[in-house]
Every structure is written in structure tokens, then in C-alpha cells.
Amino acid sequence: NCLNPTIFPPSEFVKNSLLFSSTDNCCNRRCHTDYNICSNGQVGCQDDSDCKTGLICITDADQPYCADVDECNSPLDLDGKAYCGLYATCTNTIGSFYCTCITGCSNHIPYVGCEDVDECASYRSNNCVSNSACSNTPCGYECVTKDYCAYTPRIGSVDWTLFE
């Protein structure tokens, strides 16, 4: 309850009084859903509703505080990785997260992922040399030469794989 001096020290919450009951609405804690939704790291919440969206109230601390939920690595029911889907990277931010398509993919679709860009559809989208064919791969491509070797073009190097 908001009169608990461990959670709401009297020196910081001077309007709280042991003469009142918890039903008197006497509590003037820093975080409250009715008058001051608290940000990440602020002390004074009693439950999650006292914290901004994407934050939770850490109630097992000496002084409960609002903390960010890492939606990208959450054991809770907030799975940012599932929302981002295939070929996307989940990035946590304070109170939220966002998805970024990996290189070679675009057009994020929630809970599905990013769509492959077909680099082989246009010779301008790949670096295959004239004696090779472009083979599209998920979010990338390979160049296959006439002697059935594949290479993935990279700036400054070429990786070769012999097809058997």
C-alpha cells in the first residue's frame, strides 16, 4: 500500500501520514496512473499502470521503480523477435522496439518478416561478371560461373564454392 514507509519514505513523500488509511487517497507518490506516469528508472510506482507504456514496475526492489521491458529478449508475453519475423533484426528502445530488415531484404511485414529483394532481376542489383549467372538467395545472391563454381561477390574478396 502507498503508506508503506519502505516503499514511500516519509522524507520524500511528506503528505503521506499513518493517520490516514490507504482508501483515503492520501498517497502522493511520484508515480501514479491518475496524475504522473513515470519514466524509465523513476522510483515510486506501485504497479505497472504507474509507468509509461513499454515499462514495468519493479516491485521487488527496496524502492519500486519503472524499468524498460526488453521486447527483443523478453521472457514475458512481449515477443519482439516474433513480431519482427524472418530476415529482420529486433532492436530494443526504452519503452518500445523496432525491426530492421537485413541487407538484401525490405518491406517488413509484422509477424512474417522481411521480403527478399531479387538482386538477379536486374544486372544493376548484383556484381556478377559476364561469364556467370546470378542465383538469388534469401536476402542475397550468388554468381555461378560456367565451370559450376559459385562465388559471393564481396568488396575486396571473392569466396568460391565448387558444386559437385
C-alpha positions in Angstrom: 0.0 0.0 0.0 1.1 3.6 -0.5 1.6 4.2 3.2 4.4 1.6 3.4 7.4 3.7 4.6 9.9 1.3 3.0 8.4 1.9 -0.5 7.4 5.5 0.1 9.9 7.1 2.6 8.2 9.8 4.7 11.1 12.2 4.0 10.3 12.1 0.3 6.5 11.6 0.5 5.7 14.2 3.2 1.9 14.2 2.5 1.6 10.6 3.4 0.5 10.0 7.0 -0.1 7.0 9.2 -3.2 8.7 10.4 -4.8 8.0 7.0 -5.9 4.7 5.6 -5.0 3.5 2.1 -8.5 4.3 1.0 -8.3 8.0 1.9 -6.4 8.7 -1.4 -3.8 10.5 0.8 -0.8 9.0 -1.1 1.2 11.4 -3.1 3.7 9.1 -4.6 5.8 10.2 -7.6 4.3 7.7 -10.0 0.5 7.3 -10.3 -1.7 6.4 -13.2 -4.0 9.4 -12.4 -1.5 12.2 -12.2 2.1 11.3 -13.1 3.0 8.4 -15.3 6.7 7.7 -14.6 9.6 7.1 -17.0 12.4 4.6 -17.1 14.3 4.5 -13.8 11.9 6.7 -11.8 11.2 5.5 -8.2 7.7 5.5 -6.8 5.5 3.1 -8.8 3.1 0.7 -7.1 2.2 -1.3 -10.2 2.7 -1.4 -14.0 -0.1 1.2 -14.6 2.0 3.8 -12.9 4.7 3.5 -15.6 4.8 4.7 -19.2 3.9 2.3 -22.0 6.6 -0.4 -22.5 7.8 -0.1 -18.9 7.0 -2.3 -15.9 7.1 -1.5 -12.2 9.9 -3.5 -10.4 8.1 -4.1 -7.1 10.6 -6.5 -5.5 13.2 -3.6 -5.2 13.7 -1.7 -1.9 12.1 1.3 -3.7 9.9 0.1 -6.6 10.8 1.8 -9.9 9.8 1.8 -13.6 12.0 -0.2 -15.9 12.2 -0.9 -19.6 11.0 -4.3 -20.9 13.4 -5.6 -23.5 10.8 -6.8 -26.0 13.5 -8.4 -28.1 14.7 -10.7 -25.3 11.7 -10.8 -23.0 10.6 -13.9 -21.1 7.2 -12.2 -20.8 4.5 -12.4 -23.5 6.1 -9.5 -25.5 8.0 -11.2 -28.2 9.6 -8.6 -30.4 11.5 -11.3 -32.3 8.3 -13.0 -33.3 6.9 -9.6 -34.4 10.0 -8.8 -36.5 10.0 -12.3 -38.1 12.4 -13.7 -40.6 15.3 -11.7 -42.1 14.8 -8.8 -39.6 16.7 -7.6 -36.6 14.8 -6.6 -33.4 16.2 -3.5 -31.6 15.0 -2.6 -28.2 14.4 1.0 -27.2 13.2 2.5 -23.9 9.5 1.7 -23.9 9.4 0.1 -27.3 11.3 -1.7 -30.1 11.7 -1.6 -33.8 12.5 -4.0 -36.7 15.1 -3.5 -39.3 15.4 -5.7 -42.5 18.8 -7.2 -43.1 20.7 -6.2 -46.2 19.1 -7.7 -49.3 15.6 -7.7 -47.9 12.9 -5.0 -47.5 9.2 -4.3 -46.8 8.8 -5.5 -43.2 5.5 -7.4 -42.6 4.6 -7.8 -38.9 4.9 -11.4 -37.6 6.1 -12.5 -41.0 9.4 -10.7 -41.6 11.1 -9.0 -44.5 10.7 -9.9 -48.2 13.7 -10.9 -50.3 14.9 -8.4 -52.9 15.7 -10.3 -56.1 19.1 -8.9 -56.9 19.1 -11.1 -60.0 16.1 -9.4 -61.6 18.4 -6.5 -62.7 22.1 -6.7 -63.6 22.4 -3.4 -61.8 21.5 -5.0 -58.5 24.4 -7.5 -58.5 28.1 -7.7 -59.2 28.2 -10.9 -61.2 30.7 -11.0 -64.0 29.7 -11.5 -67.6 30.7 -15.2 -67.7 28.5 -16.1 -64.7 24.8 -16.4 -63.9 23.1 -14.8 -60.9 21.4 -17.1 -58.5 19.0 -15.4 -56.0 19.3 -16.5 -52.3 17.3 -15.3 -49.3 18.3 -11.7 -48.8 21.3 -12.1 -51.1 22.6 -13.7 -54.3 25.4 -15.9 -55.7 27.1 -15.8 -59.0 27.6 -19.2 -60.7 30.3 -19.4 -63.4 30.2 -21.7 -66.4 32.5 -24.2 -64.7 29.9 -24.6 -62.0 31.7 -22.7 -59.2 29.7 -20.3 -57.1 31.0 -17.2 -55.6 29.5 -14.5 -53.5 30.8 -11.1 -54.5 32.3 -9.0 -51.7 34.3 -5.9 -51.9 37.9 -6.8 -51.9 37.5 -10.6 -52.0 35.7 -13.5 -53.7 34.6 -16.7 -52.0 34.4 -19.7 -54.2 32.5 -22.9 -53.7 32.7 -25.9 -56.1 29.4 -27.6 -56.8 29.5 -31.3 -57.0 
